[in-house]
Amino acid sequence: MQTSTTQNGINISDLLRLSAIPGVGANRLRALVTHFESPTSVLEAAPRELIRVEGIDKKLASTIAHYTAGKVFAEEQLSLLNKANGRIVTLWHDEYPEYLRKIYDPPPLLFALGTIAKNDKYAVAIVGTRRPSAYGKLIAERFAKELSEKGIAIVSGLARGIDTAAHWSSLHAGGRTIAVIGSSIDMIYPSENKKLAACIEENGAVVSEFFMGTKPDPGNFPRRNRIISGMSLGTLIIETAENGGAMITASTTLDQNRELFCIPGNITEKYSIGTNRLIRDGHAKLVQTVDDIIAELKSSLRPILKFAQPQAPVVLSIFEQKIFDLLTSEPSHIDVLSERSGLSIPDTLVNLLSLEFKGLVRQLAGKMFLKA
């Protein structure tokens, strides 16, 4: 809940009033507050003082000085924010994400559920298609888990598919994750991810630059993507078509001079075209393991990097090894595994469950199995 109306001398209500004025977008809002040092001072300034700020002409200065509807807008926004148990973090507050502050167009206000921790600046974004293959989903879960285990926060967009897999995997690994959404925080989208958003709120934050009551309009998502990359040291893309939304995140990542990573994919698959092209054209680094990402970001991550303790190798029986060698990252039915291994279906199932217990195999619906 927004418990304070002031952050570092910035009156939240006055900042909302100022942001409601027609013609005062994010760029002018930043310029005005920086010049006058507070939104309250901007609202109290005379037109002749306002025009001293770059981008403010006489007409807009007059509008700012005489606009009265902003107060009602601010009250409505704060009321909706409190109902959602949310908060506002301003560009001028210490909690504002450090790396997001450095992009060329940082949002002046972030509406948030949960908290943005100091160490959340050590983050990697994971994004990709809403229609991942079993392989893509598995890779998203694996990379999110292993990065989280090293103390690295996972940033994504709460979308179906790769985003959802990355968020859940980070939470299950006990890590922190940030969801940047293309609607307001009181209109979680997609609706089936409301439970996920609630879990993220307890172990990270759901954030948006959009005013309360904003629906998930398609035009919002490209703007959302620059925040995903802006909050992160680098972005990992897992499966995307050449015109997929993740390609926009790739573009913002490069524009912000952040590291771009891609998982290579099957050249015959539609949702590998984007990632493979980014690698081919030299825009992204090909990664096969989390260590490939760590190697590129090591100097930035050094203060928090957690290195897992060496673990004893897993010992497999002859039959477990035989079945494990038959498995790949693509699902196989138990009947096929039984036939290829020469074991009965009950014996195959027993060994598969043993492998699953050891964390080497994952079972899907319909008695389908794949390497974890």
Secondary structure, DSSP 8 states (H G I E B T S, - for coil): ----SEETTEEHHHHHHHHTSTT--HHHHHHHHHHHSSHHHHHH--HHHHTTSTT--HHHHHHHHH--THHHHHHHHHHHHHHTT-EEEETTSTTS-TTGGGSSS--SEEEEEE---GGGGSEEEEEE-SS--HHHHHHHHHHHHHHHHTT-EEEE---TTHHHHHHHHHHHTT--EEEE-SS-TTS-SSGGGHHHHHHHHHSEEEEESS-TT----TTHHHHHHHHHHHTSSEEEEES--TTSHHHHHHHHHHHTT-EEEE----TTSGGGHHHHHHHHTTSSEE-SSHHHHHHHHHHHHTTT-------------HHHHHHHHH--SS-EEHHHHHHHHT--HHHHHHHHHHHHHTTSEEEETTTEEEE-
